[in-house]
């Protein structure tokens, strides 16, 4: 059985109507909704074919039809218009939030809040994630006769202060030589670059101060791991309650708990970045989500990736019912990520 143009138009009409009302769609509604000029009987036959193909389903006897996950997937892949529509409300608010917020953390929290408010869905945004973060520099300073302070800076301007016991006084020239030695080897190095051979070479050149290097290596590893960690900011979880199919008390409670599971959201962010294509948009419908939770199977998630000028990437996600307005959500994310990319490309870190 083929999906001809008539079936596609009927499927698109069913999905559009269900997105708007949240109610099963019958043949009489479709006869008024489209310009096909078909009888209700003909539409019923076409709907039966669509049901057999797995694109729609009858939720209960004597009801109309609702889209299945396969129906939504066909819609977002082939039937949704490619034409972008600027989300005017977000455009107006976006400039204000980006101009007034200086700290990246506060900006990201504000983006999540604005998205949730304007889309009426739940939203998340992650901090920028550095693949293989590298050491920018290490600065050694003597605190007293027995200790030194190592200030370690890695990508993302993650700073780690490490106190190191030296048990011997170092003169300024010796501290300078150690600084030169450490930065010669470690500046620009990722974790996988710091191998046994490098460590042994540095210890030999450090001579009697080789013990100082142990504390520095430990601090570098801690700083790199910190740079690799994602901060995840969420907003609008209570928006789930606005949709009847998600508002059952038990289901809503589980949804809210799943939405606050940072480990699951981290998996989603990783998957979205790894799959990001030229369009920079990923759409997960129901079980397609990498968040393997039964509580999330009634949701769709749309993600996009933004990028800092050093190459670090973050993920923005919008969570809603499967009947969410995909066109508006995709357009919103495209517009916002373009704006963020532009801001971050010009912004001094």
N, C-alpha and C positions, 0 to 999 in steps of 0.2 A: 504494500500500500504506500503510495507516494504522498508527500506533503506538497500539494499544489498551492497556488496563490490563494485560492479561496479558503482552504484550511488555515493557511498562515494568517490571513486577515481575521478569520474568526478567532483563532488563538490569541492574536494580538488584542482583539476587542475584549475577550474574556479577561485577560491579564490586566488590561487598562481599567476595566470596570471593577475588578476585584481589588486592585490597588487603591481605588478611590473609596469603595464602600466596605470592604472586608466581608461582604456577603456573597454566598454562592450565586453564580450567574446562570440564568436560564435562557432558553432559546428566544423567548419574547423580548427580553432585554437586548439580546444581540441583534434582533431584527430591527430594533429602533436605533441601535448604537452604530450600525455600519451603513454604508451606502451600497451594499451588495444587492439590495432589492430581492432578497430570498424569503421564501415562506418559512414559517416556524418549523414545519415538518422537515424541510431540506436542511435547515440549520441543525435540527436535532440529529439528523443522520450524520452530518459532518462532525458534530460534537461526539457522537458515538465512535466515529473513526479516530478522532483525536484521543479519546479515552483509551481505545484499543492500542494506540501507538504509545501510550504512556505519558502524554503531555498534560492531560487534565484528569480529574478524578471526581466522582460524586461522593461527597462526604457522608451523606446519609440518604435514605430512601426519600423520594419525592423532592429532593433538593436540586438546585442547579449544580454547576461544576465549578471547581476551583483548580488553579494551576498546580502541577506537581513540581518537584525540584527540576525534573527534565524540561518541563515547560518554561520555567523561569530561565534555565540555562540557555534554551533556544532563543528566548526573548532577548537576553543581554548580549548574546553572541551575534544574532542575525536581524532581530526585529527592532531593536532600540535604535532610534535615530542617532547618527554620529555627530550631528550638529550640536556644538556646545552652546549652552545658554548660560550667560553670566547670572549668578545668583546675586541679585542686586542688594539684598539686605546684608549679605556677608561682605560684599565689596565695600559698602559704606562703613561697616564696622571694622573691617580688616585693617584699613589704613590707620585708624585710630589706635587700635591695640598694638600695632607694630611700632608706631611712633612713640607711644607713651611708656613702653616697657623696655628697659635696658637689659636686665638680666635674662639670659636665655631660659633659665628654669621658669621664671614668672611668665615669660612670653609663651612658652609651650603650654603652661596651665591655662593661660588666657585663651589660646587657640582652641583647646578642648572645650572650654566653657562656651565660647562663641559658637562653635560648631553644633554643640548640643542644643543650644538655645534656638538657633536658626533652622536646624534640620528637624528638631523634635525627635531625634534618635539618640542613642547612647554613643559616646565617642571616646577614643583613646589616642594618645600621642606619646611616642617614646623620645627619650633624649637621643642625640646623635650617637651612632655606634661606629667605632673605629675597627676596621678589619686589620688585624696585626698592628696594633698601636706601637709606635716607635719612641725611643728616648729622645727628647729634645736636648736636654743638657743636665749636668749634675754640678752642683756648686757645694764645695766643702768649705766649712768655716770652723776654726778652733773656738770652742766655748771656754774651756779651761785646760789645765794640765792633763786631765784624765779623759776628756771627751771632746768629740767633734760633732757638728751638725751637718748632715748631708741633705741638701734640698734637691729632690729629684723631680724633674718635670717631663711628662710624656704627652703624646698627642691628646688633644682635647683640653689642654692646659690643666690636666690632672697633676696636682702637686702633692708629693709625699715628703714629709720631714722625718728624718731618721737620725736618732741620737746614737752615736757609736763610741764605745769605750776604747781608748787607745793605750791607756796605761803608760804613756810616755809623752813628753812635751815635744811638739813639732814647731820648728821656727817657720817664719813666713815663707821662706824660699822652698821649704819642703812641702808645705801645704800647696803652694803654687804648682810645684812639679806633680804632685798627686792629682790636682785638678786637671792639668794638661793630659796626664796619662789616662785618667778615667774617661775624659771626653773624647780623646783620640780614638779609643776603642768603642765606647758605648753610644756616642752621639749618632743618631740615625739607626740604631740597632733595634730590631724587634726581638721578642722573646726567643724565637728559634735561632737567632744569630748568636746568642750568648751560650756558647758550648764549652766543653771541658778544655779544648785547646786554647780558646781565647782566655779563659779564666787562668790557666796555668801560665800563659805568656805574660798576662798582667801581673800576676803574683811575683814572677821572677823579676820583672822590671820595678816592682814596688819595693823589693828587698825586705828590709826589716819592718816595713809598714804593710806587708801583705795582709795582716789580720784586719786592717781597716776595710779591705775590699769585701770581706765576708758580709759585713753589715750593709754595704752599698748594694751588693748583689741582691740581698734579701729585700731591701727597700725598692729596688727597680722592679723586681717580680711583683711585689705588692701593688706598686703604682700601675703597672701594666694591667694586672687583673682588675683593678678598680676602673681603669679606662674602658675595659671590655664590658663592664656591667651596664645594663640598661636601667634607666629610670623610666617608669611608666606612669603617666598621668591620665586619669579617667574623669569623665563628667557625664551627667545625664542618665545615669542608670535608672532613675525613677521614670524616665520616659517610656520604658517598657510597659508601664501600667496603663498607658494611654491607648494601647491596642488590645481589643477584646480577646484575641487569640493568645495573648501573652499575659493577661491580667489575672488569671486564676491564682489564688493566694499561694498555693504550693508551688506552682510553676514559676511565679514571679520571684518568690524567695530564692529558689534554686538558681534562677537566671542571674539575680543580683549577686549571689555568692560566686557563681562562675565568672561573672564580669569583673570581680575583684581578685580573681586568681592570677597573680602576677606571673607565675610560672607558665600558665597556659597562654597568657597574652604575649609573653616573651617568645614562645614557640610560634605564635601567629606572626609576630614582627619579623622573626628570622625567616620564616617561609615567604613572607611578602617581599622582603629584600632580595632573597635568592631567586624569586620568580619574576621580579620586576622586568617588564619588557619595555619596548619603545614607548608604549602608551602610559607606562608607569602606573597602571591601575590593575588591581586584582579584585575579582568578584568571587566570593565563596558563598555557595548556596547550601544551607543545611549541612549535611554530612561531608561536604567538600572541605569544610574548614579543618585546618590542622589542629584546632582546639578539639581534641577528642573527648567530648563530654556530651552525654545524652541531653543535658540541660540546654545545650546550645543548638540542638538539631532543628529547632523551630526558627532559627535566626538566619539572616543573611549578613555577611560582613563585606564591606568594600574598603580596600586599603589603597594608599598611595605612599610614595617615598619622596622625602625631601632630602636635599644634600647641602652640606657645608662646603666651603671652598677648598678645604684640605681633603675632601673626599669622604668624610664621615657621613653616614646616612641614618635617617630616622624614619619611622613609620607612623602614618596617621590612619586610624581605622574608624569606620562608622558602622554601628551595629543596629539592626532594626528587624522588623518582621519580614518574612519573605516577600510580602507585597510592598516593600518599601519603594519609593520613587527612585529607581535606579538612575534614570536619566539626570535628575536633579542632583543626586548624590555624586555621580561621576563628574558632572560639570563643576560642582562645588570643589571637589578635591583637586581637579586639574587646575582650576583657577588659583586655589590657595597654595598648592605646591609650587606653581610657577612664581607666585609672589614671594614665598619663603625663599626659594632658590635665589631669586634676585636680591632680596634683602641680605641673605647670608653671603652672597658673592661680593657685596659691597661693604659689609659690616666688618669692622676691625674686631678680631677676636681678642 
